[in-house]
Amino acid sequence: MNRHPELIDEIDQHVNSTPKPASSGAKAVRRTEIDPAPVRRRVRQIIRDGIRDLENESEEDSITEDLEEVIQDAQAFSESRDGNSAIVMLEAITQACAEDWSDLEDYGADSDATVAALNEAWTEAILSAELTPEQIIDLQVELDLARLIGQL
């Protein structure tokens, strides 16, 4: 260093601008490949079963409980810092609910609890996801459209 004292400042600048490694306490971000089709089928089945129960004048509300179970499955990904996988699941859940909910409304089904659970799950997923600017815009558009048509 005595031969090149000017390098000291350059080395200091480089060391201070280099990203620090993650602390040993940080969890590794897990990426799970999620197929949304089975999730969508499961939600549709829950809604069909709920309609059948309502047609049979059942007083039990299995729809809300069963949908919240599926939503909790998505939230488990957010909790393990895999928000991207949670988003894939939530998109499938939201789309299936949006497509079939009008059938439930004909029987007076209440969507408030499901909407609240979805809102919470979406928030957690978005906050724990690693999204590109394009993905953020796509999600904003999708969620804004869902709100506009009264589905969320």
Secondary structure, DSSP 8 states (H G I E B T S, - for coil): --S-THHHHHHHHHHHHS-----TTS---------HHHHHHHHHHHHHHHHHHHHTT----HHHHHHHHHHHHHHHHHHTT-HHHHHHHHHHHHHHHHHHHHHHHTTT---HHHHHHHHHHHHHHHHH----HHHHHHHHHHHHHHHHTT--
